[in-house]
Amino acid sequence: MRLQVQIGTECLVVPCKPEDTVHSVARKSVEKLRRLRPKLPLADNYFEVRRTIGNSLLDPEDLVSDVLKDSDFIIVAANVEETEDAKEAKKQEEIDNARAELDRIDNRRRKVSFADALAPMVLAPPTKLIILDGNSLLPEDLVRCEKGECAIQLSMEAEVKIKKARTFLEKIASEHRPVYGITTGFGTFSNVTIPPEKIKKLQLNLIRSHATGYGEPLAPNRARMLLALRINILAKGHSGISVENIKKMIAAFNAFCVSYVPQQGTVGCSGDLCPLAHLALGLLGEGKMWSPNTGWGPADAVLKKNNLEPLVLGPKEGLALINGTQMVTALGAFTLERAHNIARQADVIAALSLDVLKGTTRAYDPDIHRIRPHRGQNLSALRLRALLHSEANPSQIAESHRNCSKVQDAYTLRCVPQVHGVIHDTIEFVREIITTEMNSATDNPLVFADREEIISGGNFHGEYPAKALDYLAIAVAELAQMSERRLERLVNKELSGLPTFLTPDGGLNSGFMTVQLCAASLVSENKVLCHPSSVDSIPTSCNQEDHVSMGGFSARKALTVVEHVEAVLAMELLAACQGIEFLKPLMSTAPLHKVYTLVRSVAPPLNEDRYMKPEIDAVVEMIRENKIWETVLPHLETLEAMEELDPDALRQFAKTPTGIVQDRSLIPITDSEEEEEGDD
């Protein structure tokens, strides 16, 4: 026979003999933990032993075989040998460790912002190689490019296709056939024939004239995503660019040399003409560029410093560089991955808040979600079941209110699977569109070398990614709507039973008062940002481009919405962890306690008011780095696999009212039924 024994934050398996008493098992458990964790300040004795399920107090003299069964969970409340000096030292150590972690996170931030990029800097060398073939690039690959983790290379198959298309295009140019953008002007000037001696000048003029963007530039790491994606589209072999020029672009990417690309100025039709023209301008040696060993500087000087050659444009190559939806798609892919991470972690943070607010898990019963079989809803409910109290994953907090009379919770707790679920599904819908767009030929005209044709079409129109990213913003914003309301419940004594604003000395201290206020302001801003920009269209180019997507703003505001959601969820997470301080010595489930411990590594308990912004920033950074998800993932995988084998493994059983109200004093109830009915 074996028992699962919890002592403090540690769990261990203790083998038992039939003649063992509860007392002997408790002593054996304490001795075993002292041997395994010698630094823990455990005394030789213990205070009490309780059964985890039901929180029943066990008699030390009883035989374990009489009162427990194999693999049961018990809690041994061991005494702790800790002096006041030791307590004070421990508190100071927590603060010091949190400060050290804050410094570590701050130093680790290698994101190259525009301000940071004014000066040269040292970047870590890439550790991964991505082969670009025009067909298999993924959103997570672009995120690796943004982080500076990878170098890129052209596939052999792509090189063959590029050469074939270029050979055919040069043949067309040499024959002076009337082909849009090769021997004619652009847009409204498509009826103007360009003489052969000015064909190359036409392409250079196109880049210079279209580089008219406005506003702050993309940070170099994000401009690098844009460059990688444009190279991938050219690798499809339908744009007509030369192998020589695409290899120069790859060399610039691998040297981390990127152009100055203003974020505003695209209407998302005929491609992202303006930002892509800026991207090309630097590669031509004009305008500004950035590299790690120069910072921002004149493009020709930056290229020379990095031993790079500027592009030299032939027929159609200017058009090949700027026709496409890469600005909206690159930012969209980055936003998508951030949204994916935050949505998964929102499930975890909601679970912790529910436990701290002493909510019921009955609303996550698998049968409820089985009869409304949306994939995202069922996935979210499964995660909540795996994270929250069950016989396999006990929570002392949940056990403490096992016999309460609560039947159901407010919607931001009870309806998490239904609301978070559609967000998970939306993210996967957007992923399909963005991934397709990342590997699509969005140039115009398109070169089909196999059939020896060049055809004008409309693949440059940004409506697909624009609509998808507007939809993504609307969906993800709901995570913050839910989160801010849970945060309000945590700081509101009337709703949580916890001290007002989660401070032990209210009045003198304000606690989390303005944390909730800040969260409310971000949620309100998101409501405005969620207005879809893709419903607007202003004709351009003398009405030749009479319908446009406005996808550039769709992408930029979707990213802003996600950033706000990350901040609001960080605030909720900090508040939930602060709530735990008032429930001690009770603990949550093992995975949620690990989340609490992770947060405490950067933010010690708020015993009195202090400057909290660095701690909020640190938790936001944790969320962006996916640390919350990574912390619980091993537990989720184990417990979800357990439910797959046994559908009742994570289910909470309780009898529910039939709707017929009777005087309970007239109904005889057995001991087992009393225990079941108390389970909320």
N, C-alpha and C positions, 0 to 999 in steps of 0.2 A: 504494500500500500504506500502511495506517495501523496503528500499534501503540497499545495501551492501556498507558500507563506509570504506575507507582505510585512516587512518591518520598515517603517518610515517610507522612504522612496524606493527601497530595494525589494525585489522579489526573488525568492529562491525556492527550489524544489527540495523537500526534506523527506527521505524514506522513513517509514514507520513500521513497527512490529505490532502484532495483535495485542501484546501486553502493555504497550506504551499508553501512558495517560496524557491528557491534554497538557498537564504541567511539564512532563518530561519532554514532550515535543517542543513546547515553547522554549524551554532551557536549551535544548539541542539546536533550535533555530538561531537563538541569540549567539550561542557559541560558534556556530558555523559562520554566521555573518561577521563576527569579530575576527575570525580567522581569514575570511576572504577580503574584508575591508578593515584592516587593522587601524586605519586612521579615524574611523568613525568613533565618536565619543559615547560608546554604549556601556551601560552598567551591566553587572552580572545578572541582575534580576529584571523582571518585567512587571508591567502594571496590570494588564488584563489580556484575555484572548477572546476574540469574537469571530463568529462565522461571517464571511463577507456577504453572502446572500442572506438577506433578512436582518443582518447586523445583530444576530442573537449572541448574548453573552454566554460563554462556555464555562462549565465548572472544571477547574483544574484537576479534580480527582477522577473525573469520568474517563473511561477508556475511549480512545479515539475511534476504535472500531464500533462503539455503540452509538456515537453521536455524529460521526462523519463518514463519508464514503470516499473511495479512491478518487484522487485528483481534485478534491474539494479545495476551495480557497478559504484561508483564514487570515486574520489580522492579529499580529502580536504587537501590543503597545509596549515597547521597551522603554525603560527609563534611560535618560541621557545624563551623562556626567559632564556638566558644562557650568563653569563659574561665570560670574558676571563679567569678569575681565575677558573671558573667552567669548562670551556673547558679543561684547563690544568690539572685540578684535574681528569676529566673524562679520559683523555689520560693516566695519570699515573695509574689510577685505572684499566684500560684495561691491562696495562703492568703488574701490580701487580697480577691481576687475572690470567693472562696467566702464569706467573711464578709459582703461587700457583698450577695451574692445572698441569703444567709440573712436579712439585714435587710430586703431588698426583699420577700421572700416574707412575712415577718412583718408588714410594713406593709400588704401587699396583702390580707391576710385581712380581708374585710369581713363575714364570717359573724357575724350578730348573735346571740350566745349569750345565755343568761339573765343571766349575770354582766355581760357587756358592755352589756346593755340597761338596766341600772339608771340610766344617765345618758343625756342627749340625745346625739345624734351626727349627723354629716352623711353622707348617702348620695348616691351618684351618681344622676342622673335616669335614668328608664327609656329604653331605646333601641329597644324593639320594642313592637308592639301586637298583642295576641291577641284575636281576635273569638270570643266564646263563643256557641255555638249548641246546646250539649247533645249534640253528635254527633261532634265532630272533635278534641277535646282529646287531646294525646299526652303520654306520660310526660316527654319532654324539655321540653315546654311548662311543666310544673309545676316542673321544675328551673330553668328561666329565671325563674319566679316566685320561687323560693327565693333565687336570686342577685340579685333586685331588678332584673332586666334589662328587665322588661316592665310595661306597663299593660294593662288589659283593657277590653273594651267588649262590650255585648250586640248580637247580630245583629238586624237588623230582623225577620227571620222568627221568631226566638225571642220577640221582644217581642209579636208578633201572637198567638202560641200562648199566651203567659202571660196576656195580656189576655182571651183567649177562655175559658181555664180559670177565671180569676178571676171573670168575669161569671157563668158557670154556677154556681160554688160559692156565690157570694153569693145567687143565686136560691134554691139549696137551703137555705141558712141562714135566709133570710127566710121560707121556708115551714115551718120548724121540723120538717123530716123527721128521723127518727132515723138519723143517719149517724155512724159511729165517729169520735171525735176532733173532731167539729164540733158536734154537739148531745149527745154522750155523754162520759162520763169515759174514762179510758185504762186499758189492761191489764185487770186484774181488775174495775175500775170501769166497764167498757164497758157494763154494764147500767144505769148511773145516767144518767138524763136531766138535762141542764143547762138551766135556764130561759133564755129569750132574753136577758134583761138581764145575764146572767153569762157569756155566750159569750166575750166578749173577755177577761174576767178569767180564764177557764179557760186560755186560751193563755199568758197571763203567768205564771200559777201553774205551768204545765207547765215553763217555762224555769227559773224559780227553784228549783223542787223537784228538778229533775234535775241541777242544777249542783253535784254532790257529789263531784267528782273528787279525786284524791290524788296527791301526789308533785310532783316538779319540773315546771314548765310547759314546753310546747314553746318552743323559741327563736322569737322573733318571725318570722324568715324562714321557719321551717317552719309556724308557725301561718298564715302568709300563703298557703302552698300549700293548707292545709286550707280557707281561706276561698275561694280561687279555685275549688277543686273543688266546693265546695258550691254556689257560684253557677252553675257549669256544669250541675250536676244540676237545679237549679231552672229553668234556661233551657230544659229539655226541654218545659216546659209541662204537666206532669202532677202538680204538687204543689199548685197553687192559690194560690201566693203572689201578692201584688200587684206590679205593675210599679214602683210607688213604692218599695216596700221593697227590691226587688232592686237598684234604681238607687242606693239609699242604701248597700247593701253594696258595690257596685262603687266608689262614691266613697271608702268607707273603705279598700278595697284599694289604690286608686290613690294615696291619701294615706299608705300604709304604716301605717295604724292597725289594730292587731290585738288581739284579746282575750287574756286570761290563760287558757290552756288546759292544765290538768294532764294529764300523759301517761297516768296510770293511772286505772282506774275503768270501763273499757268491757269488756263480755263479748262484744261483736261480734254482737249480735242485737237485733232491733227497732232496728237501726242502732247507731251509736256514740253512744248517747243522752247519756252523761255529757260527753264532750269537746265534742260539738256543742252541748249546752246551755250550756257555758261560752263557746263561740264566740259564741252568740246573746246571752248575757247582757251582754257588753261592748257589743255593738251596740245594746242597749236602753238603754245609759247606766248600767248597774249593774256591780258588780264592778270589775275592773281592766282597763286597756288600755295599749298601748305605741304610741308614735309617735316618729319620729326627733327631733322638736323638744321632746318632753316626757320621754322615758324612760317608765318605768312610773308610772302614776298612776291616780286614780279615773277610771272610764270616762267619767262625764259631763263631767269637766274636760278629758280628752283630746279627746273629740269636739268640745267647744266651742272648744278651742285650735286645732283644725284645721278650724273652720267646717263641721262635719258635724252632721247631724240624727240623733237616735236613731230606731230603728225604732218604729213604732206598730202593734201587732198587731191584725189582724182575725180573723174565723173561720178556723180551721185553720192560721194562719200560724206559730204556735209549733210545732205538730207538723211543719209543712213544713220548719222549720229544723233539727230534730234527728233526724228519721228518715232514716237512710242510713248507708252504709259508708265515709264519706269519711275518717275518721281512719286506718283500716287501709289504705285505698287510696292516700291521699296519701303516707303514709310508705312504702308499698309501691312506689309509682312512683319515689320518690326513691331507695330502696334498689336498685330494678331498674336504674336508670341507672348508679349507682355500680358495681353488679355487672357490668354490660355493659362498662364501661371497664376494670375490673380484670381481667376474664377475657381481654380482648384483649391487655392489657399483660403478663399472665402468660405468654402464648406468647412474647413478646419476651424477657422476663427468663429464661425457661427456655432459650431459644436461646443467650443469652449465657453462661449457666452451663455448658451443654453444650460450647461452644467452649473455655471456660477449663479445663474438666475433660478436655479432649482426647477427647471422645466421638465416636462414629461417627454419621454422618447416614444410613446405609443403612436404618435402621428407618423412615425417612420416605419411602422410595421410593413413587412414586404408585401402582404396581401393587399394593402391599400394601393400600393404603387403598381402591383401586378395587373390590377384591373383598369389602370390608366397607363398603358405601357409606352409612354414617351421615353426614349433612351436616356436623355439627360436627367429627367426626373428620377428614374430608377437608379441611375448612377450616383446622383447626389444623396438619395435616401440610403443607399448601400454604404456610402462613406460615413454618413452620420451614424448608422447602426454600428459600424466598425469602430468608430472613435468614441462613442458614448457607452454608458453603463450596460453591461451584460454579464452573465455568469463567467464568460471567458475573459472579460475585460472590465473588472469591477471599478466603480467609483465610490469612494467613501462619501463624497458630497451627495451623490444620488441615493445612497443607502440611508443617509441621515433624514431624508424626507420621504422614505418609502411608504409610510402610512398616512401621508397627507391626503387631503380631500380634493386636490386639484384634478380636474378632468381634462382641460385643454389650455393651451397657451395662446398668446397673441399671435397674429399672423406672421410677424417677422421671425418668429421661432417655429411655429407650427408648419408654415408653408414654405420653408426653405427649399425642399426638393422641387416644389412646383415652380418657384420663381428662379432659383439658381439653375434648375434643370433646363429651362428654355434658353438660358444664357449659354450653357454648355453646348446645346444643340446649335445655337446661332454661331458660335465660334467655329464649330466644325463645318457649317454651311459656308461661312466666309473663308475658311481655310481652303476649301475646294476651289472657290473662285480665284483667290489670290495665287494659289499654287499653279492653277491653269494659266493665269495671266503672266506669271513669272517665266513660263516656258512657251510663250506664244509669240509668233511673228507679228509685231504691231507697227511695222514700217509701212510706208507708201511712197512710190509704188513697190510692189513685191516682185522679186525675181524668181521665176520658175525655170531654172536652167534645163531641167530634164525635158520640158516641152518647148523650150526656147521662146518663152513669152515673158513680158513684163506687164503686169496688170495693176491698174489703180483700183483701190478698194477703200474700206473704212475701218480696218482693224485698229487704227490709232485711236478710235473713239473710246474715251475712258469711262463710259457709263457702267460697265461691269464692276470694276473696283470701286468706283464712286458710290454706287448704290449699296454695295456690300459693306463698305466702311461706314456709311451713314447708319446702316442697320446695326453694325457692330457697336457703334457709339451708343445708340439707343438701348441696346441690350445690356452692355456692361455697366452703364450708368445705374441700372437697377440694383447692382450689387451695393453701391454706396447708399442708395435709398434705404435698402434693408439694414445695412450696417449702421447708419446714423441713428435709426430708430432703436436698434438694439443698444447702441451706446447711450441713448437717452434713458432707456430702461435701467441700465447699469448705474447711472449717476442719480437716478430719481429714487429716493428712499421709499416712496409710496408704491413703486412698482417692483423694486428689487429686494427690499428689506435690508439693504446695505446702507451704511452711513451716506448722508447726502453728499454728492460730488466725490464720494469715495475717499474722504479725508477723515482721519481720526479726531481732528480738533477743528470742526467747522466753525466758521466765524473768524477765528484767527487765521485759518488757512482756507483757501478757495478750492484746493484740490483740482479736480478735472472739470471745473465749471466752464472754462473757455476752450477746453479741448473739444467739448461737444459743440460749442458755438462755432469754432473753426470748421468742424466737420459739416455743420449745417450750411455754412457759407459755400463750401465746395460743392455740396449737393445742389444748391440753388444755381450755381454757375453752370453745372452740368446740364441743368434743364434747358438753359439757353443754347448751350453748345450742341445739344441733341437735335436742334432744328436741322433737318437734312439740307445740306447745300446742293445736293444733286437734283432738287426739285426746281432749281433756278437755271435759267439759260439766257445768256445775252449774245446775240449774233455778233460775229467778228469777221474780219477780212472782207469788208464790203459785202456782207451777207452771203459770201461763199460758204463760210462755216456758220450756218444759220441755226445750229443746235449744238450746244456744248455741255460737258458733264459737270464742270466745276469740281472735279475730283481732287484737285490739289488741296482745297480747303477741307474736303471730306476727310482726307488723310490726316492733315495737321490737327484738326479739332478732335478727331477720334483718339489720337495720341494724348492730347491734353485731358480728355475725359478719363482715359485709363490712368494717367498720372494722378488725377484727383481721387479716383477710386482707390488706388494704392495707399494714398495718404489717409483717407477715411477709415479703411480697414486697419491700418496701423494704429490709429487712435482707438478703435474698438478693441483691438488686441491688447493694447496697454491697459485699457480700462478693465477688461476681463481679468487680466493678471493681477491688477490692483484689487479687484473684488475678491480674489482668492485669499489675499492677506487677511480678510475679515472672516474667512471660513476656516482658517487653520485651527487645529491640526488636521482637519479633513483634507483629503487630496482627491484630485480628479483621476481619471483613468491614466494608465501608463503613458500612452501616446500624447495625451493632452498635457500631462505633467511635464513631459519632455519639451513641449512647446513653451510652457511656463518657464522652465529652466533656461531655455534658449533666450527668451525675452529678458530674463533677469541678468543675462550676461552683459547686456548693454543698458539696462534700466532697472536699478534697484527699487525696492518698494518706496512709495511716496509717503514717508512718515510725516513730512512737513513740506510746505511749498518750496519749490526750487525751479530754476530755469529748465524747462522741459523740451525745448525745441531740438537740441542735439539728440535727445533720446528718441523723439518722434522720427527725426531724420534717420537715425540708425535702424529703427524698426522698419521704416519704409525701404531702406536699402536691403534689409533682410528679405523682405517680401519680393523686391525686384530680383534678388539673387536666388529666389525660389527656396530659401532656407526652411521656411515653415513646412512646405510640402516635403522636402527631403527628410525632415525630421520625423514625420509620421509615416512616410512611405513604407518602411519595413513592416510596421505594425499593420497598416492597411492591407498589404499583400498577404500577410499571414491570416488575418481575421476574415478577409474576403474569401480566401481559399477555404477557410473553415466553414463559412456559410454555404459555399458551393457544395461541400460534402454533406453538410447537415443544415437544411433550410431553417431549422429552429435554433441554430447555435447562437445567433445574436438577437433573437426575438425576445421581447418582454411580454410575459403572459399575465393577463389580468382579466377578470370577469367585468363586463360592462353592463350598465343598466339597460333594462328592456324598454324603459319608458313608462312602465307601470309603477307608480309610487306606492310603496307599502311602508308600514312602520317596521323598521329594521329590528326593533326589540321583539317583534313577534316571530321573526324568522330564525330558526336555529342555524348556527354557523359552526362548522368544524374548524379545528385548529389550522388545517392545511388551507381551507377556503379563506380563513381570515388573513393568512399570510399572502395568498394570491390576490385578494381584493385590495390589499394595501399597496400593491405594486402600481405605481403611477408611471 
